[in-house]
Amino acid sequence: FLEQYQHGRNHVGERIRRSREDGAMDEHLKGDAARIMLLAGSGLEELARTVALKRQGHDAAALDLVKGGYGKSQMSRARQLIQTNLEQLRLERDRLLEDLNRRIQRSAVLLVLILGIVVGLALHAWRSLATSARLNNELAAHLAQEASHDALTGLPNRRFFHSWARQLVGKSQRDQSCFTLLLIDLDGFKKVNDTLGHATGDEVLKAATARFRTTLRAGELLARLGGDEFALLVEGNTSRIDLIALAERLIASLRTRLHADLPDDAVGASIGVAC
């Protein structure tokens, strides 16, 4: 029992000393720690005297010392002071935790706002890139269309026609397949340009193109070579009768007037055919 008492006494003193040396403790708490140490010291001194009297065989004197209650009152005051400080520390801890929670909430809100802005910017950048890519693709397709097609009639131009014709020639040389070339020249078109102007001439060319297209079938490529010259490539082995019928349909398609300011048969066509 005395060994435990001695250990407890040394432990109390060491804990109070360490508390007073704590750099984080404010001056008020350090003052209370000093008072607690004095109160505990008084109580421990009385306890030490009681133990000494008991060891010396003065049981009545030891009992009277205990009954006097001085040590008990000192320890009660120390305990009350400790409880008061603990309550203050709890309140301070709760205040710090509440302040920390508010900081965390503000940080979380700020983080959400930042993430929202970043996501918004990323979406805007993605949409901008997607729009740019689409516009670039459209521009590339438009440039490819312009490079290979006639701007006025929308028909394949001379460059596209030559490329297609070379493919047919190569195919014909490889497998002895046949194809037919029809060269079409509009008759009377120069007179339309000279008398009614180039704007009317352009309208006539577009109307003639539309008429020609109505006569075409699969595997037949119509191109504008320039001016009032057109070419038609027909894949496969086509009979002479069918070719004559095709040429007659092309010529017949122009007999009805091509413009409000022109009469019927104002513009015709001459067609040469080679197989």
Contacts in CASP RR format, 6 or more apart in sequence:
PFRMAT RR
TARGET T0000
AUTHOR 0000-0000-0000
METHOD contacts of the structure
MODEL  1
FLEQYQHGRNHVGERIRRSREDGAMDEHLKGDAARIMLLAGSGLEELART
VALKRQGHDAAALDLVKGGYGKSQMSRARQLIQTNLEQLRLERDRLLEDL
NRRIQRSAVLLVLILGIVVGLALHAWRSLATSARLNNELAAHLAQEASHD
ALTGLPNRRFFHSWARQLVGKSQRDQSCFTLLLIDLDGFKKVNDTLGHAT
GDEVLKAATARFRTTLRAGELLARLGGDEFALLVEGNTSRIDLIALAERL
IASLRTRLHADLPDDAVGASIGVAC
2 51 0 8 1.000
5 47 0 8 1.000
5 51 0 8 1.000
9 44 0 8 1.000
9 47 0 8 1.000
9 48 0 8 1.000
12 40 0 8 1.000
12 44 0 8 1.000
13 37 0 8 1.000
13 40 0 8 1.000
16 33 0 8 1.000
16 36 0 8 1.000
16 37 0 8 1.000
16 40 0 8 1.000
17 37 0 8 1.000
19 25 0 8 1.000
19 29 0 8 1.000
19 30 0 8 1.000
19 33 0 8 1.000
20 30 0 8 1.000
20 33 0 8 1.000
20 34 0 8 1.000
20 37 0 8 1.000
25 33 0 8 1.000
29 85 0 8 1.000
29 88 0 8 1.000
29 89 0 8 1.000
32 81 0 8 1.000
32 84 0 8 1.000
32 85 0 8 1.000
35 81 0 8 1.000
36 78 0 8 1.000
36 81 0 8 1.000
36 82 0 8 1.000
39 74 0 8 1.000
39 75 0 8 1.000
39 77 0 8 1.000
39 78 0 8 1.000
39 81 0 8 1.000
40 74 0 8 1.000
40 75 0 8 1.000
40 78 0 8 1.000
41 74 0 8 1.000
42 70 0 8 1.000
42 71 0 8 1.000
42 74 0 8 1.000
43 70 0 8 1.000
43 71 0 8 1.000
43 74 0 8 1.000
43 75 0 8 1.000
46 65 0 8 1.000
46 70 0 8 1.000
46 71 0 8 1.000
46 74 0 8 1.000
47 71 0 8 1.000
49 65 0 8 1.000
50 62 0 8 1.000
50 65 0 8 1.000
50 66 0 8 1.000
51 62 0 8 1.000
53 59 0 8 1.000
53 61 0 8 1.000
53 62 0 8 1.000
53 65 0 8 1.000
54 62 0 8 1.000
147 159 0 8 1.000
148 156 0 8 1.000
148 157 0 8 1.000
148 159 0 8 1.000
148 160 0 8 1.000
149 155 0 8 1.000
149 156 0 8 1.000
149 157 0 8 1.000
149 160 0 8 1.000
150 156 0 8 1.000
150 157 0 8 1.000
150 223 0 8 1.000
150 224 0 8 1.000
150 226 0 8 1.000
152 202 0 8 1.000
152 205 0 8 1.000
152 206 0 8 1.000
152 224 0 8 1.000
153 205 0 8 1.000
153 206 0 8 1.000
153 209 0 8 1.000
153 224 0 8 1.000
154 209 0 8 1.000
154 224 0 8 1.000
155 209 0 8 1.000
155 222 0 8 1.000
155 223 0 8 1.000
155 224 0 8 1.000
155 230 0 8 1.000
156 164 0 8 1.000
156 221 0 8 1.000
156 222 0 8 1.000
156 223 0 8 1.000
156 224 0 8 1.000
157 223 0 8 1.000
157 224 0 8 1.000
157 225 0 8 1.000
157 226 0 8 1.000
158 223 0 8 1.000
158 224 0 8 1.000
158 225 0 8 1.000
158 226 0 8 1.000
160 223 0 8 1.000
161 221 0 8 1.000
161 223 0 8 1.000
161 225 0 8 1.000
161 231 0 8 1.000
161 233 0 8 1.000
164 221 0 8 1.000
164 223 0 8 1.000
164 233 0 8 1.000
165 181 0 8 1.000
165 233 0 8 1.000
168 179 0 8 1.000
168 233 0 8 1.000
168 235 0 8 1.000
171 177 0 8 1.000
171 179 0 8 1.000
172 178 0 8 1.000
172 179 0 8 1.000
177 235 0 8 1.000
177 236 0 8 1.000
177 237 0 8 1.000
178 236 0 8 1.000
178 237 0 8 1.000
178 238 0 8 1.000
178 275 0 8 1.000
179 233 0 8 1.000
179 234 0 8 1.000
179 235 0 8 1.000
179 236 0 8 1.000
179 275 0 8 1.000
180 233 0 8 1.000
180 234 0 8 1.000
180 236 0 8 1.000
180 238 0 8 1.000
180 243 0 8 1.000
180 273 0 8 1.000
180 274 0 8 1.000
180 275 0 8 1.000
181 231 0 8 1.000
181 232 0 8 1.000
181 233 0 8 1.000
181 234 0 8 1.000
181 273 0 8 1.000
181 274 0 8 1.000
181 275 0 8 1.000
182 231 0 8 1.000
182 232 0 8 1.000
182 233 0 8 1.000
182 234 0 8 1.000
182 243 0 8 1.000
182 246 0 8 1.000
182 247 0 8 1.000
182 250 0 8 1.000
182 271 0 8 1.000
182 272 0 8 1.000
182 273 0 8 1.000
183 229 0 8 1.000
183 230 0 8 1.000
183 231 0 8 1.000
183 271 0 8 1.000
183 272 0 8 1.000
184 212 0 8 1.000
184 229 0 8 1.000
184 230 0 8 1.000
184 231 0 8 1.000
184 232 0 8 1.000
184 250 0 8 1.000
184 269 0 8 1.000
184 270 0 8 1.000
184 271 0 8 1.000
184 272 0 8 1.000
185 228 0 8 1.000
185 229 0 8 1.000
185 230 0 8 1.000
185 269 0 8 1.000
185 270 0 8 1.000
185 271 0 8 1.000
186 205 0 8 1.000
186 208 0 8 1.000
186 228 0 8 1.000
186 229 0 8 1.000
186 230 0 8 1.000
186 254 0 8 1.000
186 267 0 8 1.000
186 268 0 8 1.000
186 269 0 8 1.000
187 267 0 8 1.000
187 268 0 8 1.000
187 269 0 8 1.000
187 270 0 8 1.000
188 266 0 8 1.000
188 267 0 8 1.000
188 268 0 8 1.000
189 201 0 8 1.000
189 204 0 8 1.000
189 205 0 8 1.000
189 228 0 8 1.000
189 267 0 8 1.000
190 228 0 8 1.000
192 200 0 8 1.000
192 201 0 8 1.000
192 204 0 8 1.000
192 259 0 8 1.000
192 262 0 8 1.000
192 266 0 8 1.000
192 267 0 8 1.000
193 200 0 8 1.000
193 201 0 8 1.000
196 259 0 8 1.000
196 261 0 8 1.000
196 262 0 8 1.000
200 259 0 8 1.000
200 261 0 8 1.000
201 259 0 8 1.000
203 258 0 8 1.000
203 259 0 8 1.000
204 258 0 8 1.000
204 259 0 8 1.000
204 262 0 8 1.000
204 267 0 8 1.000
205 224 0 8 1.000
205 227 0 8 1.000
205 228 0 8 1.000
207 258 0 8 1.000
207 259 0 8 1.000
208 254 0 8 1.000
208 258 0 8 1.000
208 267 0 8 1.000
208 269 0 8 1.000
209 222 0 8 1.000
209 224 0 8 1.000
209 230 0 8 1.000
211 253 0 8 1.000
211 254 0 8 1.000
211 258 0 8 1.000
212 222 0 8 1.000
212 230 0 8 1.000
212 232 0 8 1.000
212 250 0 8 1.000
212 253 0 8 1.000
213 222 0 8 1.000
214 253 0 8 1.000
215 246 0 8 1.000
215 249 0 8 1.000
215 250 0 8 1.000
215 253 0 8 1.000
216 222 0 8 1.000
216 232 0 8 1.000
219 234 0 8 1.000
219 235 0 8 1.000
220 232 0 8 1.000
220 233 0 8 1.000
220 234 0 8 1.000
220 235 0 8 1.000
221 232 0 8 1.000
221 233 0 8 1.000
222 230 0 8 1.000
222 231 0 8 1.000
222 232 0 8 1.000
223 230 0 8 1.000
223 231 0 8 1.000
223 232 0 8 1.000
223 233 0 8 1.000
224 230 0 8 1.000
225 231 0 8 1.000
232 250 0 8 1.000
234 243 0 8 1.000
234 246 0 8 1.000
238 246 0 8 1.000
238 275 0 8 1.000
243 273 0 8 1.000
243 275 0 8 1.000
247 271 0 8 1.000
247 272 0 8 1.000
247 273 0 8 1.000
250 269 0 8 1.000
250 271 0 8 1.000
251 268 0 8 1.000
251 269 0 8 1.000
251 271 0 8 1.000
254 267 0 8 1.000
254 268 0 8 1.000
254 269 0 8 1.000
255 264 0 8 1.000
255 265 0 8 1.000
255 268 0 8 1.000
256 264 0 8 1.000
257 263 0 8 1.000
257 264 0 8 1.000
257 265 0 8 1.000
257 266 0 8 1.000
258 266 0 8 1.000
258 267 0 8 1.000
259 266 0 8 1.000
END
